[in-house]
Amino acid sequence: MDPKTRNAAIAAAIILGGFGLVAFFMPTIMLAVGETSPVAAGLVAILFVAAFFGVFWLRGRSKRED
């Protein structure tokens, strides 16, 4: 495994680990936000999913420019 591939794998593992940790606590977060507003809880879920795909989309764009 060359350094470029290894760095990409490490970055992907960190990103997936971070999102996995947030996903683990997502029900608690949504219940807490949902006490204030159910619409806000829905927006939190939508933003989480959008951020997950957005991070990899941005990473792909930055790597394509190299």
Secondary structure, 3 states (H helix, E strand, C coil): CCHHHHHHHHHHHHHHHHHHHHHHHHHHHHHHHHHHCHHHHHHHHHHHHHHHHHHHHHHHHHHHCC
